Amino acid sequence: MNNWVTEELKTADLGDKRLNKRLSVIVEGLASKPDKTIPQTFENPSQAQAAYEFWSNPHVKASQIIAAHRDATLLRIKNHSIVLVIQDTTDLEFASLATRRGLGEISKQGAEGIKVHNVLAVTSEGIPLGLIKQKAWVRKKMRKGKTYEERKRKIEEKESYRWLESLKETQELVPAQTEVVTICDREGDIFELFAFPRREKSHLLIRAAQDRTVKSSKQPEEVQKLFSHLKSQQVKGEMVLDLQRTPRRKPRKAKIQVKYTTLQLTVPNNNPHLKYLEPVEVGAILAEEINPPPKEQKVSWLLLTTLPINNVSDAFNYLKWYSMRWLIERYHYVLKSGCKIEELQLETGERLLRALACYSIVAWRLLWLTYTSRLDPHQPATVALEEEEWQSLYCTINKKLELPQEIPTIYQCVRWIARLGGFLGRKGDGEPGVMTLWRGWQRLMDYAAMWKLMVAVLKELDSDKDKDMERVKGNCNKICD
């Protein structure tokens, strides 16, 4: 059993030690061959059948699997004074099968699947620490269009309550001495979220979607619109922001001009359930790209935050933090394209939810490996790789059997893994991507398995040799006597 799997799942409590052990075996298997089918991952038919039976077991709850990973995430969080907690929702689409049941509507018209809301903890430097919460549900079929009464329901009765629920659990779980910044995209621009009670050292950083009515501190009696009010502010500074690759954008460095101010969000008057709430004071930051490349969409972010903006350096820092929101998009990309979870042929929604929980741990592990090697490159390889993994990797890449006197760094090993996945490392290639590492990792698992077998055989031969020598010495002593 890999040490990281044992550590990650050490608090797992599925009600039976055999189920706990089976969970570890499944996660270890999926981590070694994440994009393969279950029969390909577990070449022993009995192990493949055991995985199917585990996901079919009604006594196993997906929430229990995620809880073990969450506990490990919270331990990692304790080592950091500030953590960014990124919320995002994604759809998992599954093909319609004659025998498949237990799925629901998703955003794509006519498709069926599962809605998933993940809460990913990340360091302020951008290293993924793991999930704090995963909420997955099957949406019931709804009438097209919403009536006035449906739109005016209490927030607790809506799907959007997941944003508040996740904030509540984050504040309860993360240690009180840790500063928490909850980051959401425009879907999280909900007045109830801004008005939700927050503990000390808990902050929000949310991209605005609604052109809300606001009041400024300079003109408290005048009601204005959010976007036009920010546009009217003076430019406070310029910065260069690293924009990462997305499905719609190539990676680039963007020159950004920044405006910011403090204002008050007024209570929306179109929902009777909000009339008991008070206005909320927030900082607002407008970031607009200067001279974007041809055919590239200009960056334009309007962020609302409960963090104090004392100077332009604060605004720059919060923009960098928000730019790390794309990590959760990469996480979902790994889950779908790397783990290929949407290709699973499991027949019920409940089985898919249990499988999702297992694959979610594997997806985090690869994402963590990718970014810890970039942002903390001088760590020894043993922070992420087992002995047989880094040793077989070193000998394969360097084409020699003699091991180095010092353990290679994690950065060097990750680039070697990427080479196994097809990374050339040419000038201008940048750092290897997640999918390249994924391909290399699968090859490394084969090398490591062979290395482990060879070491075991050599030890056995040495043991037999020692026994033979003892027998020879014994015979010699008898002759001498």
C-alpha positions as CSV (number, residue, x, y, z in Angstrom):
1,M,0.0,0.0,0.0
2,N,1.4,3.5,-0.9
3,N,2.2,5.6,2.1
4,W,0.2,8.6,0.8
5,V,-3.0,6.5,0.4
6,T,-2.6,5.2,4.0
7,E,-2.1,8.7,5.3
8,E,-4.8,10.2,3.3
9,L,-7.5,7.7,4.4
10,K,-6.3,7.0,7.9
11,T,-9.5,8.5,9.4
12,A,-11.9,6.6,7.1
13,D,-14.7,5.0,9.0
14,L,-17.1,3.1,6.8
15,G,-18.4,0.9,9.7
16,D,-16.3,-2.1,8.8
17,K,-12.5,-2.5,8.7
18,R,-12.8,-4.6,5.6
19,L,-14.5,-1.7,3.8
20,N,-11.9,0.7,5.0
21,K,-9.2,-1.5,3.5
22,R,-11.1,-2.0,0.3
23,L,-11.4,1.8,-0.1
24,S,-7.6,2.1,0.2
25,V,-7.0,-0.6,-2.4
26,I,-9.4,1.1,-4.8
27,V,-7.9,4.5,-4.5
28,E,-4.4,3.1,-4.9
29,G,-5.5,1.3,-8.0
30,L,-7.2,4.3,-9.5
31,A,-4.2,6.5,-8.8
32,S,-1.9,4.1,-10.8
33,K,-4.2,3.9,-13.8
34,P,-6.7,6.7,-13.5
35,D,-7.9,6.9,-17.1
36,K,-8.4,3.1,-17.6
37,T,-11.6,1.1,-17.3
38,I,-12.1,-0.7,-14.1
39,P,-11.1,-4.1,-15.6
40,Q,-8.0,-2.6,-17.0
41,T,-7.1,-0.9,-13.7
42,F,-7.6,-4.0,-11.6
43,E,-6.2,-6.8,-13.8
44,N,-7.2,-9.4,-11.3
45,P,-10.9,-10.1,-12.0
46,S,-11.7,-10.6,-8.3
47,Q,-10.3,-7.1,-7.5
48,A,-12.4,-5.5,-10.3
49,Q,-15.5,-7.3,-8.9
50,A,-14.6,-6.1,-5.4
51,A,-14.5,-2.5,-6.7
52,Y,-17.9,-2.8,-8.3
53,E,-19.4,-4.4,-5.2
54,F,-17.9,-1.6,-3.0
55,W,-19.6,1.1,-5.1
56,S,-22.9,-0.9,-5.1
57,N,-22.8,-1.3,-1.3
58,P,-25.7,0.8,0.2
59,H,-23.9,0.9,3.6
60,V,-21.1,2.9,2.0
61,K,-21.8,6.7,1.8
62,A,-19.9,8.9,-0.6
63,S,-19.8,11.6,2.2
64,Q,-17.9,9.1,4.4
65,I,-15.2,8.7,1.7
66,I,-14.9,12.5,1.2
67,A,-14.8,13.0,5.0
68,A,-11.5,11.0,5.3
69,H,-9.9,13.2,2.6
70,R,-11.4,16.3,4.2
71,D,-9.7,15.3,7.5
72,A,-6.3,15.0,5.7
73,T,-7.0,18.4,4.0
74,L,-7.6,20.1,7.4
75,L,-4.3,18.7,8.7
76,R,-2.5,20.3,5.8
77,I,-4.4,23.6,6.3
78,K,-3.0,23.8,9.9
79,N,0.5,24.5,8.4
80,H,-0.7,27.8,6.8
81,S,-1.8,31.1,8.2
82,I,-3.9,32.0,5.2
83,V,-5.8,29.7,2.9
84,L,-7.9,30.4,-0.2
85,V,-11.1,28.3,-0.3
86,I,-12.5,28.2,-3.8
87,Q,-16.1,27.2,-4.5
88,D,-17.4,26.1,-7.9
89,T,-20.1,23.9,-9.5
90,T,-19.7,21.6,-12.4
91,D,-21.9,19.1,-14.3
92,L,-21.0,15.5,-14.9
93,E,-22.8,14.2,-18.0
94,F,-23.4,10.5,-18.4
95,A,-24.5,8.7,-21.5
96,S,-28.0,7.3,-21.4
97,L,-28.1,3.5,-20.9
98,A,-31.1,1.3,-21.1
99,T,-30.4,0.0,-17.6
100,R,-29.1,3.3,-16.0
101,R,-31.3,5.1,-13.5
102,G,-30.9,7.7,-10.8
103,L,-29.7,10.6,-12.9
104,G,-31.2,14.1,-13.3
105,E,-31.1,17.2,-15.4
106,I,-27.9,19.2,-15.9
107,S,-27.3,22.6,-17.6
108,K,-26.9,21.0,-21.0
109,Q,-30.3,20.7,-22.6
110,G,-31.5,17.1,-23.0
111,A,-28.5,15.6,-21.1
112,E,-28.6,13.7,-17.9
113,G,-26.0,13.6,-15.1
114,I,-25.0,14.8,-11.6
115,K,-24.5,18.3,-10.3
116,V,-21.3,18.7,-8.2
117,H,-20.3,21.6,-6.0
118,N,-16.7,21.4,-4.8
119,V,-14.9,23.4,-2.2
120,L,-11.1,23.3,-2.8
121,A,-8.6,24.7,-0.3
122,V,-5.5,26.3,-1.8
123,T,-2.4,28.0,-0.3
124,S,-1.9,31.7,-1.0
125,E,0.9,30.6,-3.3
126,G,-1.4,28.3,-5.3
127,I,-0.7,24.7,-4.0
128,P,-4.0,22.7,-3.8
129,L,-4.4,21.3,-0.3
130,G,-7.6,19.2,-1.0
131,L,-11.4,19.3,-0.7
132,I,-13.1,20.7,2.4
133,K,-16.5,19.7,1.1
134,Q,-18.2,18.0,-1.9
135,K,-21.9,18.3,-2.4
136,A,-23.3,16.2,-5.3
137,W,-26.9,15.9,-6.1
138,V,-29.4,14.8,-8.8
139,R,-31.5,17.6,-10.0
140,K,-35.2,16.9,-10.4
141,K,-36.9,17.6,-13.7
142,M,-38.3,21.1,-13.7
143,R,-40.8,23.0,-15.8
144,K,-39.2,25.3,-18.4
145,G,-39.1,28.8,-17.1
146,K,-39.7,29.8,-13.4
147,T,-42.7,31.5,-12.0
148,Y,-42.5,34.5,-9.8
149,E,-43.2,32.4,-6.7
150,E,-40.4,30.0,-7.5
151,R,-37.8,32.8,-7.9
152,K,-38.8,34.3,-4.6
153,R,-38.4,31.2,-2.5
154,K,-36.2,31.4,0.6
155,I,-32.5,30.8,-0.1
156,E,-32.6,27.7,2.0
157,E,-35.1,26.2,-0.5
158,K,-32.9,26.9,-3.6
159,E,-30.0,25.1,-5.1
160,S,-28.0,28.3,-4.6
161,Y,-28.0,27.7,-0.9
162,R,-25.0,25.4,-1.5
163,W,-22.8,28.5,-1.6
164,L,-23.9,29.6,1.9
165,E,-23.9,26.0,3.3
166,S,-20.3,25.6,2.0
167,L,-19.2,28.9,3.7
168,K,-20.8,27.8,6.9
169,E,-19.0,24.4,7.0
170,T,-15.7,26.0,6.0
171,Q,-15.9,28.4,8.9
172,E,-16.8,25.5,11.3
173,L,-14.0,23.2,10.1
174,V,-11.0,25.5,9.4
175,P,-9.0,26.3,12.6
176,A,-10.0,29.7,14.0
177,Q,-6.4,31.0,13.9
178,T,-6.3,30.5,10.1
179,E,-7.4,33.3,7.9
180,V,-9.9,32.0,5.3
181,V,-10.7,33.8,2.0
182,T,-13.7,32.2,0.2
183,I,-13.4,32.8,-3.6
184,C,-16.4,32.4,-5.9
185,D,-17.1,33.3,-9.6
186,R,-20.1,35.3,-10.7
187,E,-22.5,32.5,-9.8
188,G,-21.7,33.2,-6.2
189,D,-22.8,36.8,-6.4
190,I,-25.7,36.3,-4.0
191,F,-26.7,39.0,-1.5
192,E,-27.5,36.4,1.1
193,L,-23.9,35.2,0.9
194,F,-22.5,38.7,1.6
195,A,-25.0,39.1,4.5
196,F,-24.2,35.6,5.9
197,P,-22.6,35.8,9.4
198,R,-18.8,35.4,9.2
199,R,-16.5,34.5,12.0
200,E,-13.3,36.5,12.6
201,K,-10.7,36.0,9.9
202,S,-13.3,34.8,7.4
203,H,-13.5,36.9,4.2
204,L,-15.2,36.8,0.8
205,L,-13.7,37.6,-2.6
206,I,-16.4,37.3,-5.3
207,R,-16.7,38.4,-8.9
208,A,-19.7,40.6,-9.4
209,A,-22.5,39.5,-11.8
210,Q,-25.3,41.7,-10.7
211,D,-25.3,45.4,-11.4
212,R,-26.5,46.1,-7.9
213,T,-27.6,49.4,-6.4
214,V,-24.9,50.8,-4.1
215,K,-24.1,53.8,-1.9
216,S,-20.6,55.3,-1.7
217,S,-19.1,56.5,1.5
218,K,-18.6,60.0,-0.1
219,Q,-22.2,60.3,-1.2
220,P,-24.2,58.1,1.3
221,E,-27.6,59.5,0.3
222,E,-27.2,58.9,-3.4
223,V,-28.1,55.5,-4.8
224,Q,-25.9,54.4,-7.8
225,K,-25.3,51.4,-10.0
226,L,-22.3,49.3,-9.2
227,F,-20.6,49.0,-12.6
228,S,-21.0,52.7,-13.6
229,H,-19.8,53.8,-10.1
230,L,-16.6,51.7,-10.5
231,K,-16.0,52.9,-14.0
232,S,-16.1,56.5,-12.7
233,Q,-13.2,55.9,-10.3
234,Q,-9.7,57.0,-10.9
235,V,-7.0,54.5,-11.9
236,K,-5.0,53.7,-8.8
237,G,-2.2,51.6,-10.4
238,E,-1.2,49.1,-13.0
239,M,0.1,45.5,-12.6
240,V,1.0,42.5,-14.7
241,L,-1.2,39.4,-14.0
242,D,-0.3,35.9,-15.1
243,L,-3.4,34.4,-16.9
244,Q,-3.5,30.7,-17.1
245,R,-4.7,28.6,-20.0
246,T,-8.5,28.0,-20.2
247,P,-10.6,26.3,-22.9
248,R,-11.2,29.8,-24.3
249,R,-7.8,31.5,-23.7
250,K,-4.1,30.9,-24.2
251,P,-1.8,31.6,-21.2
252,R,-0.4,35.1,-21.2
253,K,0.8,38.0,-19.1
254,A,-1.9,40.7,-19.0
255,K,-1.2,44.3,-18.2
256,I,-4.0,45.4,-15.9
257,Q,-5.2,48.8,-14.7
258,V,-6.8,48.8,-11.3
259,K,-9.5,50.9,-9.7
260,Y,-10.9,50.4,-6.2
261,T,-13.2,51.9,-3.7
262,T,-15.3,51.1,-0.6
263,L,-19.1,51.1,-0.9
264,Q,-22.3,49.7,0.6
265,L,-24.5,47.0,-1.1
266,T,-28.1,48.0,-0.6
267,V,-30.7,45.3,0.2
268,P,-32.5,44.1,-2.9
269,N,-36.1,45.2,-2.8
270,N,-37.5,42.5,-5.1
271,N,-37.5,39.7,-2.6
272,P,-39.6,39.8,0.5
273,H,-37.4,37.4,2.3
274,L,-34.5,39.9,2.3
275,K,-36.3,42.8,3.9
276,Y,-34.9,41.9,7.4
277,L,-31.3,42.0,6.2
278,E,-29.0,45.0,6.5
279,P,-26.8,46.7,3.8
280,V,-23.3,45.2,3.6
281,E,-20.1,47.3,3.3
282,V,-17.6,45.8,0.9
283,G,-14.5,46.8,-1.1
284,A,-14.9,46.8,-4.9
285,I,-12.0,46.3,-7.3
286,L,-12.2,46.9,-11.1
287,A,-9.4,45.3,-13.1
288,E,-9.3,45.9,-16.9
289,E,-6.7,44.8,-19.3
290,I,-4.8,47.3,-21.3
291,N,-4.2,46.5,-25.0
292,P,-5.1,42.8,-25.1
293,P,-3.7,40.6,-27.9
294,P,-5.7,40.6,-31.2
295,K,-8.7,38.2,-31.1
296,E,-8.3,37.7,-27.4
297,Q,-11.1,38.8,-25.1
298,K,-10.1,41.6,-22.8
299,V,-9.9,40.8,-19.1
300,S,-12.5,42.8,-17.1
301,W,-13.1,41.7,-13.5
302,L,-15.2,43.5,-10.9
303,L,-14.5,41.9,-7.6
304,L,-16.4,42.5,-4.3
305,T,-14.6,41.7,-1.1
306,T,-14.9,41.9,2.6
307,L,-11.1,42.1,2.9
308,P,-9.8,45.6,3.8
309,I,-8.3,47.6,0.8
310,N,-5.9,49.9,2.5
311,N,-3.7,50.6,-0.5
312,V,-3.1,49.6,-4.1
313,S,-0.8,46.7,-3.0
314,D,-3.8,45.1,-1.2
315,A,-5.8,45.4,-4.4
316,F,-3.0,43.8,-6.4
317,N,-2.8,41.0,-3.9
318,Y,-6.5,40.2,-4.0
319,L,-6.4,40.1,-7.8
320,K,-3.6,37.5,-7.7
321,W,-5.7,35.5,-5.2
322,Y,-8.7,35.6,-7.4
323,S,-6.6,34.6,-10.4
324,M,-6.0,31.3,-8.6
325,R,-9.7,30.4,-8.9
326,W,-8.9,28.7,-12.2
327,L,-7.3,25.9,-10.1
328,I,-10.7,24.5,-9.4
329,E,-11.4,24.5,-13.1
330,R,-8.2,22.5,-13.6
331,Y,-9.4,20.2,-10.9
332,H,-12.6,19.6,-12.7
333,Y,-10.7,19.1,-15.9
334,V,-8.5,16.4,-14.3
335,L,-11.6,14.7,-12.9
336,K,-13.3,14.6,-16.3
337,S,-10.5,14.4,-18.9
338,G,-7.9,12.7,-16.8
339,C,-10.0,10.3,-14.7
340,K,-12.6,10.1,-17.5
341,I,-15.3,9.8,-14.8
342,E,-18.1,10.5,-17.3
343,E,-17.2,7.3,-19.2
344,L,-18.0,5.1,-16.2
345,Q,-20.6,2.5,-17.0
346,L,-22.1,2.1,-13.5
347,E,-25.8,1.7,-13.6
348,T,-27.1,3.9,-10.8
349,G,-26.6,7.5,-9.6
350,E,-25.7,6.2,-6.1
351,R,-22.9,4.0,-7.5
352,L,-21.6,6.9,-9.5
353,L,-21.6,9.1,-6.4
354,R,-19.4,6.6,-4.5
355,A,-17.1,6.3,-7.5
356,L,-16.9,10.1,-7.8
357,A,-15.7,10.4,-4.2
358,C,-12.9,7.9,-4.9
359,Y,-11.8,9.6,-8.1
360,S,-12.0,13.0,-6.4
361,I,-9.1,12.1,-4.1
362,V,-7.0,10.8,-7.1
363,A,-7.7,14.0,-9.1
364,W,-6.5,16.2,-6.1
365,R,-3.3,14.1,-5.8
366,L,-2.2,14.7,-9.3
367,L,-3.1,18.4,-9.2
368,W,-1.1,18.7,-5.9
369,L,1.9,16.9,-7.4
370,T,1.9,19.3,-10.4
371,Y,1.9,22.5,-8.5
372,T,3.9,21.6,-5.4
373,S,6.8,20.8,-7.7
374,R,6.6,24.2,-9.3
375,L,6.1,26.3,-6.2
376,D,8.2,24.4,-3.7
377,P,10.8,22.8,-6.1
378,H,13.6,22.1,-3.7
379,Q,11.8,19.5,-1.6
380,P,13.1,16.0,-1.8
381,A,11.2,13.6,-4.1
382,T,10.2,11.6,-1.1
383,V,7.5,14.2,-0.3
384,A,5.4,12.7,-3.1
385,L,7.1,9.5,-4.4
386,E,7.7,6.2,-2.8
387,E,11.2,4.8,-2.8
388,E,10.6,2.4,-5.7
389,E,9.0,5.2,-7.7
390,W,11.8,7.7,-7.6
391,Q,14.5,5.0,-7.8
392,S,13.0,3.4,-10.9
393,L,12.3,6.8,-12.4
394,Y,16.0,7.9,-11.9
395,C,17.4,4.7,-13.4
396,T,15.0,4.8,-16.4
397,I,15.7,8.4,-17.3
398,N,19.4,8.2,-16.8
399,K,19.8,4.7,-18.2
400,K,21.9,3.5,-15.3
401,L,21.5,1.1,-12.3
402,E,23.6,3.1,-9.9
403,L,21.5,5.3,-7.6
404,P,22.5,8.9,-6.8
405,Q,24.1,9.7,-3.4
406,E,21.4,12.4,-2.8
407,I,17.7,12.0,-3.4
408,P,16.6,14.1,-6.4
409,T,14.3,17.1,-5.9
410,I,10.5,16.8,-6.5
411,Y,10.9,19.4,-9.3
412,Q,13.4,17.3,-11.2
413,C,11.4,14.1,-10.7
414,V,8.2,15.7,-12.0
415,R,10.0,16.8,-15.1
416,W,11.3,13.3,-15.6
417,I,7.7,12.0,-15.2
418,A,6.6,14.5,-17.8
419,R,9.3,13.2,-20.2
420,L,7.8,9.7,-19.8
421,G,4.5,11.4,-20.9
422,G,6.0,13.0,-24.0
423,F,7.2,16.4,-22.6
424,L,10.3,17.6,-24.5
425,G,11.4,20.3,-22.2
426,R,12.5,22.6,-25.0
427,K,13.2,26.3,-24.4
428,G,9.8,28.0,-24.5
429,D,7.9,24.9,-23.6
430,G,7.2,26.1,-20.1
431,E,6.2,23.7,-17.4
432,P,4.6,20.4,-18.2
433,G,0.8,20.2,-18.0
434,V,-1.4,18.0,-15.9
435,M,-2.3,15.6,-18.7
436,T,1.3,15.2,-19.8
437,L,2.1,14.3,-16.2
438,W,-0.8,11.9,-16.1
439,R,0.5,10.0,-19.1
440,G,4.0,9.9,-17.6
441,W,2.7,8.8,-14.2
442,Q,1.0,5.7,-15.7
443,R,4.3,4.6,-17.3
444,L,6.1,5.2,-14.1
445,M,3.7,3.0,-12.2
446,D,4.7,0.1,-14.5
447,Y,8.4,0.8,-14.0
448,A,8.0,1.0,-10.3
449,A,6.0,-2.2,-10.1
450,M,8.8,-4.0,-12.0
451,W,11.5,-2.3,-9.8
452,K,9.7,-3.5,-6.7
453,L,9.6,-7.0,-8.0
454,M,13.2,-7.0,-8.9
455,V,14.3,-5.7,-5.5
456,A,12.2,-8.4,-3.8
457,V,13.8,-11.1,-6.0
458,L,17.3,-9.9,-5.3
459,K,16.7,-9.8,-1.6
460,E,15.4,-13.4,-1.8
461,L,18.5,-14.5,-3.8
462,D,20.8,-12.8,-1.2
463,S,18.9,-14.5,1.6
464,D,19.3,-17.9,-0.1
465,K,23.0,-17.1,-0.7
466,D,23.5,-16.4,3.0
467,K,21.8,-19.6,3.9
468,D,24.0,-21.5,1.5
469,M,27.1,-19.9,3.0
470,E,26.0,-20.9,6.5
471,R,25.5,-24.5,5.4
472,V,29.0,-24.5,3.8
473,K,30.5,-23.0,7.0
474,G,28.7,-25.7,9.1
475,N,30.0,-28.5,6.9
476,C,33.6,-27.1,7.1
477,N,33.4,-26.9,10.8
478,K,32.3,-30.6,10.9
479,I,35.2,-31.6,8.7
480,C,37.7,-29.7,10.9
481,D,36.3,-31.3,14.0
